[in-house]
Amino acid sequence: MLLRFDEESIALPICHSASRLPLSVGRCFVLATVFIDTRWAGLAPAGLSSYYNHCVSKARILVTGGAGYIGAHTARMLLRRGYDVTVVDDLSRGYRHNVEAREFHRLRVQQTGEIAEALAGHDAVIHFAAYISVGESMRAPEVYFENNVGGSLSLAAAMVQTGVKRLVFSSTAAVYGIPESSPIPESAAIAPVNPYGESKVMVETMLRWFDAIHGLRSVCLRYFNACGADPAGGLGEEHDPETHLIPLMLQAVRSGEPFTVFGDDYDTPDGTCIRDYIHVNDLAEAHVLAVEALLAGGASDQFNVGTGAGHSVLDMIRSVEDVAGRKAPYVVGTRREGDPPALVANADKLRRVLGWTPRFEDVREIVASAWAFEQQRG
């Protein structure tokens, strides 16, 4: 049997081994499970990707914030799978050396007209461009609402203007605030306890109205603590100033200078905050699956992204010390304002609907990838 697309004279042999392929034929998208004959001219499994990419043109995806940590990993994954990727970033918190796409625009998403020009000819957007520090948002909420909400409104307006109607939004588990139960399902109450989380709630609300009125479909991914680095090298956490736990611990290992544990008096087994640590490549995979679902005609939706396993700060210190073979010196400080005691995801919906499965579930493997990147930095 053959799976045939007469418009482009594309035929793929069908047999025993399943492969889920997002196809773009002209401007029409099909997300199908096809069964590829692994005996066909020696093309599968290793040669299937190049054969498929040669025959089928993939979608054009614009990635905002694509010079940042998660955005760069997602853009790399899209490129590896043959998508035509454009990166938009103002480089205020990202790095030009993270951009591997051929097309790059140094813009703020608030520049609606210029964003509309960059969007021309694209099929979907993955939107990362945002400020992400809970502590900073508690000191300067106006900055977060202007950038995260104002920037997202500008982007959505540009998308409506240019007829681009598919958006994956990088949201956050901070929308849940201090949850009543754990792991947290998507049905949990939306009750953020800091301006960062509130800014993401406001964007999610805005996107619901843009879908109802303009037909702009979106998938909002509410994720937990992104960490680690692509094992292929070259990408990792480079925040300035660094606020994320694992790179701070690794820097303490290397320098001997202690990092600060923000509070050891939470209502948790060891008194320190518990989080769901997810490898950045697993998070990138969720974004790719989400955009593929939209390209295939999927409706707007919201998904949690996480492993479902919680680890305290002290747990993570032990994991870092195991991987690095050295002590991670620390001091205990006061609580950081706006930090919930525990955030752990229930990602069953993502697994069921989009078929997502994390590949890095052992936190020591996640730490090892981050440690490799930290050592590469010199």
C-alpha positions, 0 to 999 in steps of 0.5 A: 500500500501507498499513502499518496498525496496527488497534489505533490505526487508524494507516495510513502510505502506503508507497512509495519512500523508506525511513524507520526508525521506532520505533513505540509502539502502546499498550505494544507497540513495533515498529522497522520500516523502512517506505517512505513515499510522499514524494508523500503530501499533501506530508508527506514529508520535512519534514512526515513527522516531525510527522505521525508524532508526531501519530499515534504516541505514543512511548516514555517515557524516563528519563535519569539525569545528564540535566543533564550534558554528554552526558546533556543532549545526548541528552535534547535529541535524544530530545525533538526526535524526539518522545519523552517524556523525564524527567530525573533529576540531583542537580545536583552536576556538572550544571546545571539550565539544561541541562534542557529536559524538562518533568519533572525530579527532583533526586535521587541515583540512590542514592535507590532508593525515590524513583527507583522512584517517578520510574520509574513508567510509563516504558519505558526508562532511559538511564543517564549519572549517574556521576563521570568523571575518571580523575585524581580516581578515582586519588586517591579510588577510594572515591568512584567505587565508591560513586557509579558502582557503588552508584548503578547498583546502586540504579537497577537495583534500582529498575528491577526493582522497577517492571518497567522492563526496558530500560537503555542504560548509558553505559560507557567505553573505559577498560574496555580499559586499555592495549590490545594493538592499535588500533583496539580491538574489543569483543572486546579484553581488559577490563583497566582501569588506573584505578578509573574504568574499573574502576567501569564494568566492575563495572557491566557485569558487574552488568548481565549478571547482572541480565539473566540473573536479572531479564530486565533487558536492557541495551546498554553503550556504550563510548565514547572522548573526547566533545567539541564542542557542539550547533550549535543552541547552548545546550549544551556542556562546563561541567565544574567544574573543567574536565578535558577537553582541548578546552575547556581549550585554548579557555580558554587561547586566550581567556585567554592562560594556558597549559594543561598537556599531561600528558606528552610521553614516551608511546610515540606518534609525537609523545610525547603521548596519542592519543585518538578524539574523537567529537562529542557529538551523534554519541554522543547518536545512538548512545544513541538508536539503542541505546534504540530497539533495546531498545524493539524487543525487541533483546537485551543487547549492548556497542558501541564508539562512536568514529570510528576515527581517533586524534589526539594532543594536539599534533594537537588543539592545531594544530586549535584554533589553526586554528579560533580563529586564535590560539595555544593556549599550553601547558606540558608537565607530568608524566604523569597517573596512569592515562592509557593512551598511545592509545585508538582505537575500532573501531566497525564493530559499531555501524555494522553492527548499529544503523546508526550513522554519525558526522556529525562526522568532521573534528576541526576541525568538532568544535572549531568547534562547541566554540569557538562554545559557548565564545564564547557563554559570554562 
